[in-house]
Amino acid sequence: MGDLTLGKPMKTMEKNRQDRCRKRGGFTLLEVMIVLFILVTLAAMAIVAVRGTQATAQRRAAFTYVKTLENAVERYTVDMGRPPESLDALVIAPDPKGSWSGPYIRDNATNKDPWGNEYQYAAPGTRTNREYEIWSFGPDGINGTDDDIGSWQASLDD
């Protein structure tokens, strides 16, 4: 009768087994493309989330530093009886020194906001009728726009 096992020749059974192994051996191109699409979508969502977080962190950092400078100006004003003419007077004693007891901020403190622009100072204030104002141009780097961050704000929401 030959090489029959359960009525099928050996070569046919071996071929069927090889076909089954071949089919289970890897991913199809469609499966790989679907996985890549999902990974790219997740990565894009993560990038958007990080950028939003970074923008918020930069705004908070600028606001915090404006408030730090504002406190230093207040201490200077108490000591000298008037606000400084510039932010440099917070680090370098004016001539004559008078009752200056600074430096009021560290001399290595940054004078640039998170977007690379220098913090601005005006005495008397130009936006309010305060004795002085300190501000950052904000993310757009343009003075006088809605994204400016200044000492006149009680919070970032103002």
Phi and psi in radians as a Rosetta constraint file:
Dihedral C 1 N 2 CA 2 C 2 CIRCULARHARMONIC 1.663 0.35
Dihedral N 2 CA 2 C 2 N 3 CIRCULARHARMONIC -2.807 0.35
Dihedral C 2 N 3 CA 3 C 3 CIRCULARHARMONIC -1.629 0.35
Dihedral N 3 CA 3 C 3 N 4 CIRCULARHARMONIC 1.399 0.35
Dihedral C 3 N 4 CA 4 C 4 CIRCULARHARMONIC -1.981 0.35
Dihedral N 4 CA 4 C 4 N 5 CIRCULARHARMONIC 2.350 0.35
Dihedral C 4 N 5 CA 5 C 5 CIRCULARHARMONIC -2.234 0.35
Dihedral N 5 CA 5 C 5 N 6 CIRCULARHARMONIC 2.051 0.35
Dihedral C 5 N 6 CA 6 C 6 CIRCULARHARMONIC 0.925 0.35
Dihedral N 6 CA 6 C 6 N 7 CIRCULARHARMONIC 0.618 0.35
Dihedral C 6 N 7 CA 7 C 7 CIRCULARHARMONIC 1.495 0.35
Dihedral N 7 CA 7 C 7 N 8 CIRCULARHARMONIC 0.053 0.35
Dihedral C 7 N 8 CA 8 C 8 CIRCULARHARMONIC -2.060 0.35
Dihedral N 8 CA 8 C 8 N 9 CIRCULARHARMONIC 2.503 0.35
Dihedral C 8 N 9 CA 9 C 9 CIRCULARHARMONIC -1.196 0.35
Dihedral N 9 CA 9 C 9 N 10 CIRCULARHARMONIC 2.668 0.35
Dihedral C 9 N 10 CA 10 C 10 CIRCULARHARMONIC -1.041 0.35
Dihedral N 10 CA 10 C 10 N 11 CIRCULARHARMONIC -0.700 0.35
Dihedral C 10 N 11 CA 11 C 11 CIRCULARHARMONIC -1.089 0.35
Dihedral N 11 CA 11 C 11 N 12 CIRCULARHARMONIC -0.677 0.35
Dihedral C 11 N 12 CA 12 C 12 CIRCULARHARMONIC -1.184 0.35
Dihedral N 12 CA 12 C 12 N 13 CIRCULARHARMONIC -0.737 0.35
Dihedral C 12 N 13 CA 13 C 13 CIRCULARHARMONIC -1.119 0.35
Dihedral N 13 CA 13 C 13 N 14 CIRCULARHARMONIC -0.728 0.35
Dihedral C 13 N 14 CA 14 C 14 CIRCULARHARMONIC -1.115 0.35
Dihedral N 14 CA 14 C 14 N 15 CIRCULARHARMONIC -0.709 0.35
Dihedral C 14 N 15 CA 15 C 15 CIRCULARHARMONIC -1.131 0.35
Dihedral N 15 CA 15 C 15 N 16 CIRCULARHARMONIC -0.739 0.35
Dihedral C 15 N 16 CA 16 C 16 CIRCULARHARMONIC -1.090 0.35
Dihedral N 16 CA 16 C 16 N 17 CIRCULARHARMONIC -0.716 0.35
Dihedral C 16 N 17 CA 17 C 17 CIRCULARHARMONIC -1.132 0.35
Dihedral N 17 CA 17 C 17 N 18 CIRCULARHARMONIC -0.734 0.35
Dihedral C 17 N 18 CA 18 C 18 CIRCULARHARMONIC -1.123 0.35
Dihedral N 18 CA 18 C 18 N 19 CIRCULARHARMONIC -0.695 0.35
Dihedral C 18 N 19 CA 19 C 19 CIRCULARHARMONIC -1.098 0.35
Dihedral N 19 CA 19 C 19 N 20 CIRCULARHARMONIC -0.746 0.35
Dihedral C 19 N 20 CA 20 C 20 CIRCULARHARMONIC -1.116 0.35
Dihedral N 20 CA 20 C 20 N 21 CIRCULARHARMONIC -0.737 0.35
Dihedral C 20 N 21 CA 21 C 21 CIRCULARHARMONIC -1.127 0.35
Dihedral N 21 CA 21 C 21 N 22 CIRCULARHARMONIC -0.694 0.35
Dihedral C 21 N 22 CA 22 C 22 CIRCULARHARMONIC -1.134 0.35
Dihedral N 22 CA 22 C 22 N 23 CIRCULARHARMONIC -0.686 0.35
Dihedral C 22 N 23 CA 23 C 23 CIRCULARHARMONIC -1.198 0.35
Dihedral N 23 CA 23 C 23 N 24 CIRCULARHARMONIC -0.592 0.35
Dihedral C 23 N 24 CA 24 C 24 CIRCULARHARMONIC -1.574 0.35
Dihedral N 24 CA 24 C 24 N 25 CIRCULARHARMONIC -0.024 0.35
Dihedral C 24 N 25 CA 25 C 25 CIRCULARHARMONIC -1.339 0.35
Dihedral N 25 CA 25 C 25 N 26 CIRCULARHARMONIC -0.341 0.35
Dihedral C 25 N 26 CA 26 C 26 CIRCULARHARMONIC -2.811 0.35
Dihedral N 26 CA 26 C 26 N 27 CIRCULARHARMONIC -3.093 0.35
Dihedral C 26 N 27 CA 27 C 27 CIRCULARHARMONIC -1.628 0.35
Dihedral N 27 CA 27 C 27 N 28 CIRCULARHARMONIC 2.621 0.35
Dihedral C 27 N 28 CA 28 C 28 CIRCULARHARMONIC -1.412 0.35
Dihedral N 28 CA 28 C 28 N 29 CIRCULARHARMONIC 2.861 0.35
Dihedral C 28 N 29 CA 29 C 29 CIRCULARHARMONIC -1.052 0.35
Dihedral N 29 CA 29 C 29 N 30 CIRCULARHARMONIC -0.684 0.35
Dihedral C 29 N 30 CA 30 C 30 CIRCULARHARMONIC -1.071 0.35
Dihedral N 30 CA 30 C 30 N 31 CIRCULARHARMONIC -0.757 0.35
Dihedral C 30 N 31 CA 31 C 31 CIRCULARHARMONIC -1.104 0.35
Dihedral N 31 CA 31 C 31 N 32 CIRCULARHARMONIC -0.758 0.35
Dihedral C 31 N 32 CA 32 C 32 CIRCULARHARMONIC -1.097 0.35
Dihedral N 32 CA 32 C 32 N 33 CIRCULARHARMONIC -0.739 0.35
Dihedral C 32 N 33 CA 33 C 33 CIRCULARHARMONIC -1.126 0.35
Dihedral N 33 CA 33 C 33 N 34 CIRCULARHARMONIC -0.695 0.35
Dihedral C 33 N 34 CA 34 C 34 CIRCULARHARMONIC -1.116 0.35
Dihedral N 34 CA 34 C 34 N 35 CIRCULARHARMONIC -0.770 0.35
Dihedral C 34 N 35 CA 35 C 35 CIRCULARHARMONIC -1.104 0.35
Dihedral N 35 CA 35 C 35 N 36 CIRCULARHARMONIC -0.758 0.35
Dihedral C 35 N 36 CA 36 C 36 CIRCULARHARMONIC -1.084 0.35
Dihedral N 36 CA 36 C 36 N 37 CIRCULARHARMONIC -0.727 0.35
Dihedral C 36 N 37 CA 37 C 37 CIRCULARHARMONIC -1.064 0.35
Dihedral N 37 CA 37 C 37 N 38 CIRCULARHARMONIC -0.766 0.35
Dihedral C 37 N 38 CA 38 C 38 CIRCULARHARMONIC -1.112 0.35
Dihedral N 38 CA 38 C 38 N 39 CIRCULARHARMONIC -0.768 0.35
Dihedral C 38 N 39 CA 39 C 39 CIRCULARHARMONIC -1.114 0.35
Dihedral N 39 CA 39 C 39 N 40 CIRCULARHARMONIC -0.741 0.35
Dihedral C 39 N 40 CA 40 C 40 CIRCULARHARMONIC -1.135 0.35
Dihedral N 40 CA 40 C 40 N 41 CIRCULARHARMONIC -0.705 0.35
Dihedral C 40 N 41 CA 41 C 41 CIRCULARHARMONIC -1.094 0.35
Dihedral N 41 CA 41 C 41 N 42 CIRCULARHARMONIC -0.792 0.35
Dihedral C 41 N 42 CA 42 C 42 CIRCULARHARMONIC -1.099 0.35
Dihedral N 42 CA 42 C 42 N 43 CIRCULARHARMONIC -0.722 0.35
Dihedral C 42 N 43 CA 43 C 43 CIRCULARHARMONIC -1.118 0.35
Dihedral N 43 CA 43 C 43 N 44 CIRCULARHARMONIC -0.715 0.35
Dihedral C 43 N 44 CA 44 C 44 CIRCULARHARMONIC -1.123 0.35
Dihedral N 44 CA 44 C 44 N 45 CIRCULARHARMONIC -0.710 0.35
Dihedral C 44 N 45 CA 45 C 45 CIRCULARHARMONIC -1.129 0.35
Dihedral N 45 CA 45 C 45 N 46 CIRCULARHARMONIC -0.683 0.35
Dihedral C 45 N 46 CA 46 C 46 CIRCULARHARMONIC -1.137 0.35
Dihedral N 46 CA 46 C 46 N 47 CIRCULARHARMONIC -0.717 0.35
Dihedral C 46 N 47 CA 47 C 47 CIRCULARHARMONIC -1.115 0.35
Dihedral N 47 CA 47 C 47 N 48 CIRCULARHARMONIC -0.757 0.35
Dihedral C 47 N 48 CA 48 C 48 CIRCULARHARMONIC -1.080 0.35
Dihedral N 48 CA 48 C 48 N 49 CIRCULARHARMONIC -0.739 0.35
Dihedral C 48 N 49 CA 49 C 49 CIRCULARHARMONIC -1.135 0.35
Dihedral N 49 CA 49 C 49 N 50 CIRCULARHARMONIC -0.727 0.35
Dihedral C 49 N 50 CA 50 C 50 CIRCULARHARMONIC -1.170 0.35
Dihedral N 50 CA 50 C 50 N 51 CIRCULARHARMONIC -0.726 0.35
Dihedral C 50 N 51 CA 51 C 51 CIRCULARHARMONIC -1.094 0.35
Dihedral N 51 CA 51 C 51 N 52 CIRCULARHARMONIC -0.704 0.35
Dihedral C 51 N 52 CA 52 C 52 CIRCULARHARMONIC -1.117 0.35
Dihedral N 52 CA 52 C 52 N 53 CIRCULARHARMONIC -0.709 0.35
Dihedral C 52 N 53 CA 53 C 53 CIRCULARHARMONIC -1.171 0.35
Dihedral N 53 CA 53 C 53 N 54 CIRCULARHARMONIC -0.699 0.35
Dihedral C 53 N 54 CA 54 C 54 CIRCULARHARMONIC -1.133 0.35
Dihedral N 54 CA 54 C 54 N 55 CIRCULARHARMONIC -0.739 0.35
Dihedral C 54 N 55 CA 55 C 55 CIRCULARHARMONIC -1.092 0.35
Dihedral N 55 CA 55 C 55 N 56 CIRCULARHARMONIC -0.733 0.35
Dihedral C 55 N 56 CA 56 C 56 CIRCULARHARMONIC -1.129 0.35
Dihedral N 56 CA 56 C 56 N 57 CIRCULARHARMONIC -0.742 0.35
Dihedral C 56 N 57 CA 57 C 57 CIRCULARHARMONIC -1.108 0.35
Dihedral N 57 CA 57 C 57 N 58 CIRCULARHARMONIC -0.692 0.35
Dihedral C 57 N 58 CA 58 C 58 CIRCULARHARMONIC -1.138 0.35
Dihedral N 58 CA 58 C 58 N 59 CIRCULARHARMONIC -0.739 0.35
Dihedral C 58 N 59 CA 59 C 59 CIRCULARHARMONIC -1.107 0.35
Dihedral N 59 CA 59 C 59 N 60 CIRCULARHARMONIC -0.742 0.35
Dihedral C 59 N 60 CA 60 C 60 CIRCULARHARMONIC -1.133 0.35
Dihedral N 60 CA 60 C 60 N 61 CIRCULARHARMONIC -0.715 0.35
Dihedral C 60 N 61 CA 61 C 61 CIRCULARHARMONIC -1.092 0.35
Dihedral N 61 CA 61 C 61 N 62 CIRCULARHARMONIC -0.756 0.35
Dihedral C 61 N 62 CA 62 C 62 CIRCULARHARMONIC -1.114 0.35
Dihedral N 62 CA 62 C 62 N 63 CIRCULARHARMONIC -0.780 0.35
Dihedral C 62 N 63 CA 63 C 63 CIRCULARHARMONIC -1.082 0.35
Dihedral N 63 CA 63 C 63 N 64 CIRCULARHARMONIC -0.768 0.35
Dihedral C 63 N 64 CA 64 C 64 CIRCULARHARMONIC -1.084 0.35
Dihedral N 64 CA 64 C 64 N 65 CIRCULARHARMONIC -0.727 0.35
Dihedral C 64 N 65 CA 65 C 65 CIRCULARHARMONIC -1.251 0.35
Dihedral N 65 CA 65 C 65 N 66 CIRCULARHARMONIC -0.596 0.35
Dihedral C 65 N 66 CA 66 C 66 CIRCULARHARMONIC -1.051 0.35
Dihedral N 66 CA 66 C 66 N 67 CIRCULARHARMONIC -0.758 0.35
Dihedral C 66 N 67 CA 67 C 67 CIRCULARHARMONIC -1.180 0.35
Dihedral N 67 CA 67 C 67 N 68 CIRCULARHARMONIC -0.598 0.35
Dihedral C 67 N 68 CA 68 C 68 CIRCULARHARMONIC -1.117 0.35
Dihedral N 68 CA 68 C 68 N 69 CIRCULARHARMONIC -0.801 0.35
Dihedral C 68 N 69 CA 69 C 69 CIRCULARHARMONIC -1.108 0.35
Dihedral N 69 CA 69 C 69 N 70 CIRCULARHARMONIC -0.671 0.35
Dihedral C 69 N 70 CA 70 C 70 CIRCULARHARMONIC -1.077 0.35
Dihedral N 70 CA 70 C 70 N 71 CIRCULARHARMONIC -0.743 0.35
Dihedral C 70 N 71 CA 71 C 71 CIRCULARHARMONIC -1.097 0.35
Dihedral N 71 CA 71 C 71 N 72 CIRCULARHARMONIC -0.713 0.35
Dihedral C 71 N 72 CA 72 C 72 CIRCULARHARMONIC -1.118 0.35
Dihedral N 72 CA 72 C 72 N 73 CIRCULARHARMONIC -0.715 0.35
Dihedral C 72 N 73 CA 73 C 73 CIRCULARHARMONIC -1.120 0.35
Dihedral N 73 CA 73 C 73 N 74 CIRCULARHARMONIC -0.690 0.35
Dihedral C 73 N 74 CA 74 C 74 CIRCULARHARMONIC -1.074 0.35
Dihedral N 74 CA 74 C 74 N 75 CIRCULARHARMONIC -0.778 0.35
Dihedral C 74 N 75 CA 75 C 75 CIRCULARHARMONIC -1.101 0.35
Dihedral N 75 CA 75 C 75 N 76 CIRCULARHARMONIC -0.742 0.35
Dihedral C 75 N 76 CA 76 C 76 CIRCULARHARMONIC -1.044 0.35
Dihedral N 76 CA 76 C 76 N 77 CIRCULARHARMONIC -0.777 0.35
Dihedral C 76 N 77 CA 77 C 77 CIRCULARHARMONIC -1.097 0.35
Dihedral N 77 CA 77 C 77 N 78 CIRCULARHARMONIC -0.698 0.35
Dihedral C 77 N 78 CA 78 C 78 CIRCULARHARMONIC -1.108 0.35
Dihedral N 78 CA 78 C 78 N 79 CIRCULARHARMONIC -0.779 0.35
Dihedral C 78 N 79 CA 79 C 79 CIRCULARHARMONIC -1.208 0.35
Dihedral N 79 CA 79 C 79 N 80 CIRCULARHARMONIC -0.764 0.35
Dihedral C 79 N 80 CA 80 C 80 CIRCULARHARMONIC -1.702 0.35
Dihedral N 80 CA 80 C 80 N 81 CIRCULARHARMONIC -0.239 0.35
Dihedral C 80 N 81 CA 81 C 81 CIRCULARHARMONIC 1.462 0.35
Dihedral N 81 CA 81 C 81 N 82 CIRCULARHARMONIC 0.062 0.35
Dihedral C 81 N 82 CA 82 C 82 CIRCULARHARMONIC -2.801 0.35
Dihedral N 82 CA 82 C 82 N 83 CIRCULARHARMONIC 2.722 0.35
Dihedral C 82 N 83 CA 83 C 83 CIRCULARHARMONIC -1.192 0.35
Dihedral N 83 CA 83 C 83 N 84 CIRCULARHARMONIC 2.734 0.35
Dihedral C 83 N 84 CA 84 C 84 CIRCULARHARMONIC -1.182 0.35
Dihedral N 84 CA 84 C 84 N 85 CIRCULARHARMONIC 2.767 0.35
Dihedral C 84 N 85 CA 85 C 85 CIRCULARHARMONIC -1.331 0.35
Dihedral N 85 CA 85 C 85 N 86 CIRCULARHARMONIC -0.481 0.35
Dihedral C 85 N 86 CA 86 C 86 CIRCULARHARMONIC -2.634 0.35
Dihedral N 86 CA 86 C 86 N 87 CIRCULARHARMONIC 2.922 0.35
Dihedral C 86 N 87 CA 87 C 87 CIRCULARHARMONIC -1.189 0.35
Dihedral N 87 CA 87 C 87 N 88 CIRCULARHARMONIC -0.371 0.35
Dihedral C 87 N 88 CA 88 C 88 CIRCULARHARMONIC -1.065 0.35
Dihedral N 88 CA 88 C 88 N 89 CIRCULARHARMONIC -0.533 0.35
Dihedral C 88 N 89 CA 89 C 89 CIRCULARHARMONIC -1.160 0.35
Dihedral N 89 CA 89 C 89 N 90 CIRCULARHARMONIC -0.226 0.35
Dihedral C 89 N 90 CA 90 C 90 CIRCULARHARMONIC -1.322 0.35
Dihedral N 90 CA 90 C 90 N 91 CIRCULARHARMONIC -0.332 0.35
Dihedral C 90 N 91 CA 91 C 91 CIRCULARHARMONIC -1.961 0.35
Dihedral N 91 CA 91 C 91 N 92 CIRCULARHARMONIC -0.709 0.35
Dihedral C 91 N 92 CA 92 C 92 CIRCULARHARMONIC -1.895 0.35
Dihedral N 92 CA 92 C 92 N 93 CIRCULARHARMONIC 2.215 0.35
Dihedral C 92 N 93 CA 93 C 93 CIRCULARHARMONIC -1.093 0.35
Dihedral N 93 CA 93 C 93 N 94 CIRCULARHARMONIC 2.376 0.35
Dihedral C 93 N 94 CA 94 C 94 CIRCULARHARMONIC -1.238 0.35
Dihedral N 94 CA 94 C 94 N 95 CIRCULARHARMONIC 2.886 0.35
Dihedral C 94 N 95 CA 95 C 95 CIRCULARHARMONIC -1.927 0.35
Dihedral N 95 CA 95 C 95 N 96 CIRCULARHARMONIC 2.093 0.35
Dihedral C 95 N 96 CA 96 C 96 CIRCULARHARMONIC -1.318 0.35
Dihedral N 96 CA 96 C 96 N 97 CIRCULARHARMONIC 2.731 0.35
Dihedral C 96 N 97 CA 97 C 97 CIRCULARHARMONIC -1.117 0.35
Dihedral N 97 CA 97 C 97 N 98 CIRCULARHARMONIC -0.695 0.35
Dihedral C 97 N 98 CA 98 C 98 CIRCULARHARMONIC 1.090 0.35
Dihedral N 98 CA 98 C 98 N 99 CIRCULARHARMONIC -2.319 0.35
Dihedral C 98 N 99 CA 99 C 99 CIRCULARHARMONIC -1.755 0.35
Dihedral N 99 CA 99 C 99 N 100 CIRCULARHARMONIC 0.453 0.35
Dihedral C 99 N 100 CA 100 C 100 CIRCULARHARMONIC -1.083 0.35
Dihedral N 100 CA 100 C 100 N 101 CIRCULARHARMONIC 2.210 0.35
Dihedral C 100 N 101 CA 101 C 101 CIRCULARHARMONIC -2.192 0.35
Dihedral N 101 CA 101 C 101 N 102 CIRCULARHARMONIC 0.588 0.35
Dihedral C 101 N 102 CA 102 C 102 CIRCULARHARMONIC -1.423 0.35
Dihedral N 102 CA 102 C 102 N 103 CIRCULARHARMONIC -2.962 0.35
Dihedral C 102 N 103 CA 103 C 103 CIRCULARHARMONIC -1.260 0.35
Dihedral N 103 CA 103 C 103 N 104 CIRCULARHARMONIC 2.566 0.35
Dihedral C 103 N 104 CA 104 C 104 CIRCULARHARMONIC -1.600 0.35
Dihedral N 104 CA 104 C 104 N 105 CIRCULARHARMONIC -0.311 0.35
Dihedral C 104 N 105 CA 105 C 105 CIRCULARHARMONIC -2.369 0.35
Dihedral N 105 CA 105 C 105 N 106 CIRCULARHARMONIC 2.780 0.35
Dihedral C 105 N 106 CA 106 C 106 CIRCULARHARMONIC -1.130 0.35
Dihedral N 106 CA 106 C 106 N 107 CIRCULARHARMONIC 2.477 0.35
Dihedral C 106 N 107 CA 107 C 107 CIRCULARHARMONIC -1.198 0.35
Dihedral N 107 CA 107 C 107 N 108 CIRCULARHARMONIC -0.272 0.35
Dihedral C 107 N 108 CA 108 C 108 CIRCULARHARMONIC -1.693 0.35
Dihedral N 108 CA 108 C 108 N 109 CIRCULARHARMONIC 0.125 0.35
Dihedral C 108 N 109 CA 109 C 109 CIRCULARHARMONIC -1.142 0.35
Dihedral N 109 CA 109 C 109 N 110 CIRCULARHARMONIC 2.541 0.35
Dihedral C 109 N 110 CA 110 C 110 CIRCULARHARMONIC -1.262 0.35
Dihedral N 110 CA 110 C 110 N 111 CIRCULARHARMONIC 2.483 0.35
Dihedral C 110 N 111 CA 111 C 111 CIRCULARHARMONIC -1.885 0.35
Dihedral N 111 CA 111 C 111 N 112 CIRCULARHARMONIC 0.238 0.35
Dihedral C 111 N 112 CA 112 C 112 CIRCULARHARMONIC -2.039 0.35
Dihedral N 112 CA 112 C 112 N 113 CIRCULARHARMONIC 2.474 0.35
Dihedral C 112 N 113 CA 113 C 113 CIRCULARHARMONIC -1.368 0.35
Dihedral N 113 CA 113 C 113 N 114 CIRCULARHARMONIC 3.045 0.35
Dihedral C 113 N 114 CA 114 C 114 CIRCULARHARMONIC -1.041 0.35
Dihedral N 114 CA 114 C 114 N 115 CIRCULARHARMONIC -0.277 0.35
Dihedral C 114 N 115 CA 115 C 115 CIRCULARHARMONIC -1.756 0.35
Dihedral N 115 CA 115 C 115 N 116 CIRCULARHARMONIC 0.128 0.35
Dihedral C 115 N 116 CA 116 C 116 CIRCULARHARMONIC 1.541 0.35
Dihedral N 116 CA 116 C 116 N 117 CIRCULARHARMONIC 0.134 0.35
Dihedral C 116 N 117 CA 117 C 117 CIRCULARHARMONIC -1.719 0.35
Dihedral N 117 CA 117 C 117 N 118 CIRCULARHARMONIC 2.571 0.35
Dihedral C 117 N 118 CA 118 C 118 CIRCULARHARMONIC -1.245 0.35
Dihedral N 118 CA 118 C 118 N 119 CIRCULARHARMONIC 2.541 0.35
Dihedral C 118 N 119 CA 119 C 119 CIRCULARHARMONIC -1.179 0.35
Dihedral N 119 CA 119 C 119 N 120 CIRCULARHARMONIC 2.518 0.35
Dihedral C 119 N 120 CA 120 C 120 CIRCULARHARMONIC -1.783 0.35
Dihedral N 120 CA 120 C 120 N 121 CIRCULARHARMONIC 2.633 0.35
Dihedral C 120 N 121 CA 121 C 121 CIRCULARHARMONIC -2.504 0.35
Dihedral N 121 CA 121 C 121 N 122 CIRCULARHARMONIC 2.377 0.35
Dihedral C 121 N 122 CA 122 C 122 CIRCULARHARMONIC -2.447 0.35
Dihedral N 122 CA 122 C 122 N 123 CIRCULARHARMONIC 2.280 0.35
Dihedral C 122 N 123 CA 123 C 123 CIRCULARHARMONIC -2.354 0.35
Dihedral N 123 CA 123 C 123 N 124 CIRCULARHARMONIC 2.005 0.35
Dihedral C 123 N 124 CA 124 C 124 CIRCULARHARMONIC -1.302 0.35
Dihedral N 124 CA 124 C 124 N 125 CIRCULARHARMONIC 2.929 0.35
Dihedral C 124 N 125 CA 125 C 125 CIRCULARHARMONIC -1.086 0.35
Dihedral N 125 CA 125 C 125 N 126 CIRCULARHARMONIC 2.646 0.35
Dihedral C 125 N 126 CA 126 C 126 CIRCULARHARMONIC -1.858 0.35
Dihedral N 126 CA 126 C 126 N 127 CIRCULARHARMONIC -0.421 0.35
Dihedral C 126 N 127 CA 127 C 127 CIRCULARHARMONIC -1.678 0.35
Dihedral N 127 CA 127 C 127 N 128 CIRCULARHARMONIC -0.483 0.35
Dihedral C 127 N 128 CA 128 C 128 CIRCULARHARMONIC -2.258 0.35
Dihedral N 128 CA 128 C 128 N 129 CIRCULARHARMONIC 3.049 0.35
Dihedral C 128 N 129 CA 129 C 129 CIRCULARHARMONIC -1.716 0.35
Dihedral N 129 CA 129 C 129 N 130 CIRCULARHARMONIC 0.622 0.35
Dihedral C 129 N 130 CA 130 C 130 CIRCULARHARMONIC -1.397 0.35
Dihedral N 130 CA 130 C 130 N 131 CIRCULARHARMONIC 2.884 0.35
Dihedral C 130 N 131 CA 131 C 131 CIRCULARHARMONIC -1.121 0.35
Dihedral N 131 CA 131 C 131 N 132 CIRCULARHARMONIC -0.544 0.35
Dihedral C 131 N 132 CA 132 C 132 CIRCULARHARMONIC -2.711 0.35
Dihedral N 132 CA 132 C 132 N 133 CIRCULARHARMONIC 2.874 0.35
Dihedral C 132 N 133 CA 133 C 133 CIRCULARHARMONIC -2.484 0.35
Dihedral N 133 CA 133 C 133 N 134 CIRCULARHARMONIC 2.521 0.35
Dihedral C 133 N 134 CA 134 C 134 CIRCULARHARMONIC -2.227 0.35
Dihedral N 134 CA 134 C 134 N 135 CIRCULARHARMONIC 2.373 0.35
Dihedral C 134 N 135 CA 135 C 135 CIRCULARHARMONIC -2.729 0.35
Dihedral N 135 CA 135 C 135 N 136 CIRCULARHARMONIC 2.852 0.35
Dihedral C 135 N 136 CA 136 C 136 CIRCULARHARMONIC -1.976 0.35
Dihedral N 136 CA 136 C 136 N 137 CIRCULARHARMONIC 2.546 0.35
Dihedral C 136 N 137 CA 137 C 137 CIRCULARHARMONIC -1.184 0.35
Dihedral N 137 CA 137 C 137 N 138 CIRCULARHARMONIC -0.253 0.35
Dihedral C 137 N 138 CA 138 C 138 CIRCULARHARMONIC 1.424 0.35
Dihedral N 138 CA 138 C 138 N 139 CIRCULARHARMONIC -3.012 0.35
Dihedral C 138 N 139 CA 139 C 139 CIRCULARHARMONIC -1.036 0.35
Dihedral N 139 CA 139 C 139 N 140 CIRCULARHARMONIC -0.565 0.35
Dihedral C 139 N 140 CA 140 C 140 CIRCULARHARMONIC -1.415 0.35
Dihedral N 140 CA 140 C 140 N 141 CIRCULARHARMONIC -0.212 0.35
Dihedral C 140 N 141 CA 141 C 141 CIRCULARHARMONIC 1.232 0.35
Dihedral N 141 CA 141 C 141 N 142 CIRCULARHARMONIC 0.264 0.35
Dihedral C 141 N 142 CA 142 C 142 CIRCULARHARMONIC -2.018 0.35
Dihedral N 142 CA 142 C 142 N 143 CIRCULARHARMONIC 2.275 0.35
Dihedral C 142 N 143 CA 143 C 143 CIRCULARHARMONIC -1.257 0.35
Dihedral N 143 CA 143 C 143 N 144 CIRCULARHARMONIC 2.470 0.35
Dihedral C 143 N 144 CA 144 C 144 CIRCULARHARMONIC 1.490 0.35
Dihedral N 144 CA 144 C 144 N 145 CIRCULARHARMONIC 0.189 0.35
Dihedral C 144 N 145 CA 145 C 145 CIRCULARHARMONIC -1.720 0.35
Dihedral N 145 CA 145 C 145 N 146 CIRCULARHARMONIC 2.998 0.35
Dihedral C 145 N 146 CA 146 C 146 CIRCULARHARMONIC -1.138 0.35
Dihedral N 146 CA 146 C 146 N 147 CIRCULARHARMONIC -0.348 0.35
Dihedral C 146 N 147 CA 147 C 147 CIRCULARHARMONIC -1.587 0.35
Dihedral N 147 CA 147 C 147 N 148 CIRCULARHARMONIC 0.064 0.35
Dihedral C 147 N 148 CA 148 C 148 CIRCULARHARMONIC -1.067 0.35
Dihedral N 148 CA 148 C 148 N 149 CIRCULARHARMONIC 2.515 0.35
Dihedral C 148 N 149 CA 149 C 149 CIRCULARHARMONIC -2.060 0.35
Dihedral N 149 CA 149 C 149 N 150 CIRCULARHARMONIC 2.042 0.35
Dihedral C 149 N 150 CA 150 C 150 CIRCULARHARMONIC -2.371 0.35
Dihedral N 150 CA 150 C 150 N 151 CIRCULARHARMONIC 2.952 0.35
Dihedral C 150 N 151 CA 151 C 151 CIRCULARHARMONIC -1.175 0.35
Dihedral N 151 CA 151 C 151 N 152 CIRCULARHARMONIC -0.278 0.35
Dihedral C 151 N 152 CA 152 C 152 CIRCULARHARMONIC -1.343 0.35
Dihedral N 152 CA 152 C 152 N 153 CIRCULARHARMONIC -0.168 0.35
Dihedral C 152 N 153 CA 153 C 153 CIRCULARHARMONIC -1.580 0.35
Dihedral N 153 CA 153 C 153 N 154 CIRCULARHARMONIC 2.362 0.35
Dihedral C 153 N 154 CA 154 C 154 CIRCULARHARMONIC -1.410 0.35
Dihedral N 154 CA 154 C 154 N 155 CIRCULARHARMONIC -0.497 0.35
Dihedral C 154 N 155 CA 155 C 155 CIRCULARHARMONIC -2.648 0.35
Dihedral N 155 CA 155 C 155 N 156 CIRCULARHARMONIC 3.023 0.35
Dihedral C 155 N 156 CA 156 C 156 CIRCULARHARMONIC -1.185 0.35
Dihedral N 156 CA 156 C 156 N 157 CIRCULARHARMONIC -0.297 0.35
Dihedral C 156 N 157 CA 157 C 157 CIRCULARHARMONIC -1.407 0.35
Dihedral N 157 CA 157 C 157 N 158 CIRCULARHARMONIC -0.238 0.35
